[in-house]
């Protein structure tokens, strides 16, 4: 056989013929395990390698036409090229091997990596020039990307002179660039709305160092030298102020309304409600009235909303986001597998601090349900025994005492029990939000709810104020638990704000552990049906006019001015599962919304945002604290709610529907949008606990925290927040570090002043990575924080790299890759070890404990767009005093 050579087929003993010119040189053939020079042979391993190589050959060499019948094929193990992901994989293996040898490692792992590196067909510039030319190989050289000096420093893991493989499917490369460009555009749209409304970090004047908190928070229990404060220091403080009363009577003891500074401001600032339903604030500039802020119009809002909605429903975008989220979850599994014991050792070395004495904030809890059932039952029985003859309600044309109310219900104090109250959400409330709302009525009677759980009633909210003080006292006794209570303004009248402020100020409901959010129920259809309002504009006016008045001149509503200093934002609440039928092709302005149908969720949210934007511009100019939008979103109903919230909200509550929209979930991850999750609440209303995406969100690195929602309906113990953490820890097997990370997230999401957060988390708490981490405060090891920051930086780098490539098509090509191949390549490239002993791409300093084992993903440029937004710092932070 002079012109042919004989080879043995893998399928049997029959022979096949190949031509001599098709025979590849030894340098061109990837070596199978049987020919790798190893002292043993594994048939199974050899066969697996052969099948895998055949798959990659078929993908990289699609047949243009059917081969001739006389054409024979070489063994698949002789395939001369691989896909880009395989090329990156072998390169990363090679870099691992080189790194292992640089540390004189002789472990079995390095031996296996060396074997994999030997299999790689990637040709370097040291190879023979007579090798067979491959049309899919992009050679290293001045015109290519092979030389490391011509690429970004983040790509330096590739060996010197390494070449890259490309495919001829340029459409995939363009598709990836367009996806990343869309992601970046969605983020830029959100940043436009957030910055214009002053909801960004450090936009709030109360986060400035000179902001005065009144009443002042309590002094630390420990001195800078880690010693308890002496009685002499406490005595010196007590001599200057009256002693605190015992029990719940001591709540707000240090608040004195007369000591509050109420400024009187007279200037040319004016506000007015325009024909679009938005309050505009203007001032006199060169004899002309000019608005101090440009509020996005409702047309612009819905155009941006439509753009993000269309992008999130695009097939390639969804696939890309899904794969990136899967990669993040797999990366977490690898990280926790290799660093769990390191984290445990770090926390054991941390003195004093554990999960129970790190600060944790209940970022989503409704005030009217802030107590547990046993507490409410005890309070009702106490009032029936002590105040039976107190007039409490005007009903049916006459005044009734508390005794007469219970006689009309044919009940006594002895008859009451938890089962009689019937306020716990059982199985009958699942997907029945109407029944859940009825659970707010003790014994199913609305009159008892009005007496005990309302601020605006015949007794001016006296009973609810006493109950609130008891809840505040329990929080202060626990010391490390905080809450942001959501209390309602309905928009039915202009004096609601003044009545609520009087209730808070007169009963001295001030605590260093508590801040307030104002929730607006979406009940226009109810008010319209009962004749309270004629159009939607009246609700806007009732909600925002008092706020603009007090911001323009605090002396016009002095108590409201004091109350607003403890208010952190707005919420929009109601049953999200209600269907939203669109009656209009183009939504009318609020003054023209006179139909009986409720406006959609996105419509409500826009007018809250637009008027809050004008209000924040006015308040920030005055030096007053600004407000943020933190609505309920993604609990049920349409996923468009999540798009609206992502566009204009600071953070959200629930967010369980993000599991159905991977692109939106990816956007929430990239921009670190806060999500206050309540798995126990979801379990009773919309989603079983075992199906809750909470743990999946946590592993992927979304900015989530745990909250109680309604302890009255869902909790069984006195400490509802600890109950929420304990159930999650048991179901999802959370470690103490996991729970401390969730607690830290809750503090960062909360609206407490920056000075308070700094005391709880340490100086520079808002800096990225280990720069902002103090394990002695948060009990979260720096290794965990650095991993989270590294993973986030990589994703932003990916988006930035390909979005920038789409802007300048004249740049050298990075190779055409499909979404799946890029995700695989990024995942495989992450095998190259880059430890935090070196500075990362954004110049963060290393941490002593940041030697986690999971490697970084290479191939990305530096975070140019993030470096601008972050506060650069090169000086070491001073260590804060422990508490």
VOGU-258775 format. One record per residue (C-alpha): residue in one letter; y negated, x, z negated. Coordinates in steps of 0.1 Angstrom, whole numbers, plus 5000, padded with zeros to 4 digits. Layout:
aYXZ...
***
This chain:
x500050005000x497350235013x494449995016x495349764987x496249804951x498649604931x497749454897x499749244873x498448894867x497748754833x499648434842x502948594850x504748864869x503448794903x501149034920x497648984933x495749204957x492149324955x490249544979x489249894968x485549824972x485849554946x487349784921x484749854894x484250184879x485150244843x481450244833x481049904848x483949744830x483649594795x486549734775x489049494761x490549554727x493649694742x491649964760x489050034733x490850344721x492150174689x495450274674x496749914676x496949634701x496449264694x497549034722x495748734707x492548924704x492849064739x493548714754x490548564735x488248834748x489548774783x488948394782x485448434767x484448684793x485648454821x483448174807x480348404808x481248514843x481348154855x478048074839x476248384852x477648374887x477648014901x479448004934x477147944964x480147844985x483847834982x485448184984x487648265014x491248205010x491948575013x489548664986x491248784954x489748794919x489749074894x490749024859x488048844840x487749124815x486349334843x483249114845x480249334851x477549114835x476948874807x474448594800x471148684783x472448554750x475448784752x473249074761x471049004731x474148974710x475549304720x472149464716x471849334681x475349454673x474349794686x471149804664x473249704634x475649984642x472750234645x471250114613x474450134594x474850494606x471350574596x472350484561x475650674564x477650364561x481450384568x482350024559x484849824579x481949604590x480249894608x483549984624x483849634638x480249634649x480849964667x483749814686x481649524697x478849764708x481349954729x482249634747x478649574758x478149624795x474349684791x473449984811x470850234798x468850494817x471250764806x474150614826x475250724860x472950634888x475950574910x476950264891x477349944911x474049764914x474049424898x471549164912x471348994878x470349314859x466749384854x466549764853x464549944827x461450114839x457750074844x458049734860x460449584836x460749494799x463349744791x461150014776x460349944740x456850094742x456049824768x457049544745x455949394712x456749584680x458849294669x461249374697x461749734686x465349664676x466549704712x467950054719x465750304738x465750224775x467949914772x467849674801x467849294801x469849054821x468148764838x469248454857x467948304888x467247964872x463547994868x463147614862x464747664827x462247934819x459347714829x460847424809x461047634777x457447744782x456347384786x458147274755x456547544734x453247474749x453647104739x454647204704x451547414700x449347144715x450746894690x449947134662x446447184675x445846814678x446846764641x444647054630x441646894648x442046584627x442746754595x439847004597x437346734607x438346514577x438146814553x441846774542x442647144548x443347404521x440247504501x438147234519x437747044486x434847154464x436947104433x439147394444x436147634441x436047864410x432847704397x434247354395x434047204360x436946994348x436046734322x437846684298x438947044300x442647114301x444347234269x444247604261x447347814269x449947824241x450548194246x448048474247x447848754273x450048974251x452848714251x452148614215x451748254203x448148154196x447248184159x446247904136x442848064132x442048014169x443147654167x441147594135x438047734151x438447484180x439147194156x436047264135x433847214166x435346884176x436846584158x440546584151x442746414175x444246084164x447946054161x450245914188x449045734219x445645674202x444946034208x445046004246x441546054259x440146144225x438046434239x436446214266x432946084260x431245904288x427745984275x428546354280x429246304317x426546434340x425446154364x423146304391x420346114406x419946204443x417146084465x417146214501x417146084537x420946054540x421845704552x425045524560x425845224581x428845044595x428845064633x430344814657x433645004659x434344944622x433545304611x430945404586x428545664600x426545894578x423246024593x420346234583x416946304597x416746614619x413546684637x412446324635x415746184648x418746034630x421846244636x425446184623x426646464600x430146444614x431746334647x434546094638x437246074664x437145734682x440045494681x440545554718x440845924713x443245864684x445545644704x445545884733x446546164710x449145934693x450645844727x450846214737x452746314706x454946014709x455846094745x456546454737x458746364707x460846134730x461146394758x464846494762x464446874765x461946874736x464346684714x467146924723x465047224716x463847094683x467346994673x468847334680x466047514661x466647294631x470347354633x469647724634x467347704604x470147524585x472747784595x470348054586x469947904551x473747884547x473948254555x471148344532x472448154502x475948304508x474648654506x471848624480x472948354455x473948614428x470848814434x468748504427x470748434396x470148784384x466448764390x466048444370x468148584342x465748874339x462748644337x461848574301x460948244286x460948044319x463547804331x463747474349x462647264319x459447454313x458147504348x455447264359x456646974380x454546694394x455646344402x453846324435x454745964443x454845704415x453245364413x451245294382x452344934377x455945064375x455345394357x457345304326x461045234322x462444894314x463244984278x459645094272x458244774287x460644554267x459744734235x456044684242x456344314250x458344244218x455744434198x452944224212x454843904205x455244004169x451744144163x449543944185x451143604191x447843414188x445743624212x444443434242x445843624272x445543404303x443743104319x446342894337x446442534349x442842474337x443342594301x443542904280x446943004267x447943244239x450843484242x452943254220x452242954242x453143144273x456543234259x457042884246x456442744281x459242984292x461442864263x461843224251x461443414218x461143784211x464743784200x465943644233x464443924254x466644194267x466944434297x469044174315x466543904307x463744104322x465744154353x463444414368x465944674379x466644704417x470344624421x472444574452x470744254461x467544444470x469144664497x467144594529x465444314511x461944434504x460844074496x463344054467x462244404456x458644294453x459744004430x461244264407x457744344395x457644004377x459244024342x461743744339x460743644374x457443504362x454243604379x452243514348x453843784327x453144034354x449443924354x449343964316x451144294311x450944484345x447444394359x444144564353x442044264365x442943974343x441643754315x442044034289x440544294313x443744484315x444044554277x447844544275x448344764306x445845014292x447745034259x450945074278x449445344300x448245534270x451745544257x453045674290x450345944291x451246044255x454946084265x453846314294x451646524272x454446564247x456746684275x453946924284x455547034317x455646704335x452646574355x452046254375x449846124402x449745744396x448945514425x446845214416x445844934439x442544834455x443144534476x439944504496x439344134486x435844184471x433144454468x433344474430x437044584428x436044954425x433644894396x436144684377x438844954381x436445234371x435345034340x439044984330x439745364333x436545474316x436245214288x439945264277x439545644281x442545684304x442046054309x444746314305x445246664317x448646564329x447546284352x445546224384x445045904404x445645794439x444345464453x446745254473x445644994498x448344724505x448444604541x447944234532x445344124558x447543834570x447743704534x444043724528x443343564562x445843274555x444143204521x440643224535x439643534515x438543724546x437643614581x438243944600x439644284593x436144434591x435544264558x438444454542x437044784555x433644694540x435144584506x437044914504x434545174516x431045034509x431045104472x432445454478x429545534502x427045394477x428245594448x428545914470x424945864482x423545794447x425945834418x423545654394x424245334413x427845324401x427945574372x431445484359x432845484394x431345834399x433245964368x436445794378x436345934414x436446294399x440046224389x440946054422x442646274447x443346054477x444345724494x447645564502x448745284525x451545064512x453644774522x457044684537x457344924567x460444744580x458244444591x458244414629x455044494646x454444284677x451744414699x449544124710x446844334727x447144594754x443944744739x443344684702x440044504694x437544644669x437844524633x435044274637x436944104665x440344114648x440343744637x443943664645x446343574617x448643854626x448644174605x447244484623x449944754630x450545044607x448745294631x445645064631x445445054593x445845434591x443245504617x440545304599x441445464565x441245804581x438045744601x436045614572x437445874548x436246144573x432646014570x433045974533x434346334528x431546474549x429046304526x430746394494x431346764504x427646794513x426846664478x429246904461x431546614450x435346624454x436746504487x439846284492x443046314513x445246064530x448846054516x450445734529x453945594527x455545674560x459045694575x460745484548x461745214574x460545054605x459145224637x459145604640x455545564654x454545554617x455545914613x453646014644x450445844630x450946014597x451546354612x448446324632x445946234605x447546254570x447546534545x451146454534x453546154532x455945984510x459645914518x459946044554x463645964557x463245844593x462446204603x466246254605x466146034637x463346224654x464146604655x460946694673x458746534647x460846694620x460347034636x456546964637x456546874600x458347204593x456047414614x452847284598x454447254563x453446884559x454346774524x456946504519x457446334485x461046214487x462645954464x466445944470x467145694441x464545454455x465945494490x469445434477x468445094463x466344984493x467145134526x469545434526x472645514506x472345834485x475046024503x473345964537x469946074525x468546364545x466946524515x469346814512x469246874549x465446894548x465647124519x468047364536x465947374567x462847464547x460747144550x458047114524x459646854502x459446754466x461246494444x459446194430x460345874412x458545604431x459145314406x460745414373x460645054362x463044954390x465145264395x465245474363x467445434332x466045704310x462745794293x462146094315x462445944350x461446264369x464046464351x466546194359x465646224396x466146594395x469446574376x471046314399x470046534429x471446844413x474746674407x475146514441x473846804462x474947084438x471447224435x471147554416x468447614390x466447814416x466647514440x465247284414x462447534405x461547564441x461247184444x459147184413x456847444427x456547244460x455446944440x452647144424x451547274457x451546924473x449746774444x445946714441x445346904409x442447144409x443047494422x442147644388x444947424372x447447524398x446547894393x447247854356x450647694364x451747914393x449748234390x446848394407x446848374445x449348084444x448347984480x449048324495x452148344518x455448484507x455848704477x452048764475x451648414461x454748414440x454848494402x458448454390x457248454354x455348134362x457447934387x460948084380x461448114418x462548464428x460448654454x463648694475x463748314480x460048284489x460248574513x463148424531x461348094535x458248264548x460248484571x462048194587x458848004591x457048304607x459848344632x459647984643x455848014648x456348334667x458848174690x456447884698x453448124702x455348364725x456448114750x453347894749x451248204756x453548294785x452947954800x449148014799x449348344819x452048334846x450948674858x452548834828x455949004833x458748764831x460848744800x463848614819x464848254826x466748104797x467847754790x467147584757x470647634745x470748004756x467448084739x468547914707x471848114708x469948434716x467548394688x470448314664x472448614676x469448854675x469048764639x471948984632x469749294634x468749404599x465149434591x464649434553x461549364534x461249724524x458949744554x455849554561x456449234581x454549144613x451648994594x451149284571x452449144539x453249394512x456949424502x458349284470x460549474446x463149204447x462849104483x465949284496x467748974507x470549034532x469748784560x468248974589x465048884607x464948744643x463549004667x461948954700x458848784689x455248904690x453148924659x451648604644x448148644659x447248284654x448348284618x446748614609x443348464616x443948154594x445448344564x443348514538x443848884544x444249084513x445049444508x444349474471x447049424445x446849104426x446349124389x449148984368x448148654351x448748604315x452048424307x452048064294
***
